Amino acid sequence: MIYGGGHQQGLRSGTLNVPGIVGLGEACRLRGLEMETDEKAIAILRDQLQNHLQTGIPDLLVNGDLNNRLSGNLHISIPDISNTAIIARLRHQIAISTGAACSSGVVAPSHVLQAMNLSEHIIEGALRIGIGKFTTQQEIEIASSLISSAVNQITINY
């Protein structure tokens, strides 16, 4: 891809970005110091969001293993409701998606959810919600309220 000198035994040309490499190493070291605490706090927020949503949306399903999952990821399905209808109602209020960023622009159902043998009516109602280090308790409450309201409005219109 890059032509020129024979650095890295001919694999690439150009001089290594030593300050960038050192900076990345230091960033990883600093992240390691706080990651365990952060991940526990993020998991608590994720679980609170999940509980709020399950209270507000009785048919809600949580996709995946409840014990072995990423702290900052809540993947849910609302059977028989189109995820695009939910996103259309919420797109200017919160950031949620129908799947992973690596699948953006793909119109086909999620191959991961299909591999989990979920039925089509569950896959069509799937949403992925990300929670991060800087997500607040107030944002969790607002998001759960907005999502529950959107689902209830759609249900009433069906």
N, C-alpha and C positions, 0 to 999 in steps of 0.2 A: 504494500500500500504506500509506503514511503520509500522513495529511492534515494540513494546517496551512499554514505559511508557504510562500512561493513560491521557496525556495532552489533553487539549481542550475537556474535558468530553468524552474521548475515541476516538475522531475523528482523532487525530494524536499523534505521539510521538515526543519527542525532545523538546529542549528549543527554544523559539522564538528568531529570529534574530533581537534583539532590535536595534542595529546600522543600520541594513538594513532597518528596518521599519522607523526609524527616517530619514534616508537618502532619502527614497522614499517620505516621507512627505515634506521634504525640497525641493526636486526636483520639486514636484507638486506646492509648493508655488512659487518657482522661475519662473516656466513656466507660472503660472497664471499672473505674473507681466508683461510679454511681449507677451502673446498669442494674445491679440486683435490686437496689432500693427502688429505682424508677419502674422496673418491670412489675414489681409487687403493687405499686401505687396505680399503675396503668391497668393491671388486671382487676383491681378493686373497682375502678371506674367502669370498665367493660362489664363486669358482673352487675353493677348498679343499673347500667343502661339496659342490659338484658332483662333484669327483673322488672324495671319500669315498663319496658315494651311488652313483656309477657302479661303484665297486669292490664295494660291498655288494649292489647290485641290478643284475645283468648286463643285464636287458632295459630299463633306464631310458633314456628319451629326454629330451633337452633341447628344449623348444619355443622356436622363434624363432631369430633370427639370433645366432650365437655371437660375432660381432665388434661388432655395433652393438646394445647393450642397456643397460638401466639397471644401474648397479653394484649396487644393493640388491635386485635382483629375480632370483630363480631360479625359472623355470617349467618343471616337469618333468611327464612322464607315465610311468606304469607300465602298459603294455598289459595288458588283460584283468583288471585289478584295480580294483574300485570305489574311487574317491577317498573316498567317504563311509565305507567300511569302514576305511580307513587313519585318517581323521580321528577316527572313533569310538574307535579304540584309543589315539590320542595326545592327545585333547582336553584332558586334565588335566595334560599334561606339556609340550607345546610349542604355540605358536600358528602354525598353518598354515591355509590356506584353499583352497577349490576355484576361486576366482577373485577378481576385483577387488571392492572394497567397493561400487562403484556397481552391482554385479549381485547383491548379497546379497539373499537371499529369493527370487531367481528360480530356478525349478526346471528351466528349459530349459537345454540344453547351451550352452556359451559360443559366442556369435556370432563372436567373434574367432578361436577355434580352428576353427570351421567354415569361416570365410573363408580360413584357412590350408590348407584342404582336408585336414585331418587326419581319419582314419577314426574312427568312433564308438567303437571299442574303445580308442583312444588318448585321445580326449576324456574318456571316462568315468574314466580313471585320472589325470587332470590335477590337479596341485597347484601352488599358488603359495606360495613361501617368501620372506619379507622379511628382509633383513639391513640393519642400520643402523649408525650411527656408534658406538653403545655396545655392539654385539655383540662378544663376546669369542671368542678362539680356543677356549676350553674349551666355550663354548656351541655352537660349530660342531661340535665333536667329539661332544658329547652329542646334538645334534639328528640328526646323521648316523647315529649308533648307534641311536637310538630309531626313526627312520624305517625304516632297513634291517631292524631286528628286527621291526617291525610288518608290513612287507611280507612278510618270510620266514614269519612266523606265519600270515598270511592265505594264502600260497601253500601251506603245508603242509595247511591246513584245506580247501583246494579239492581 
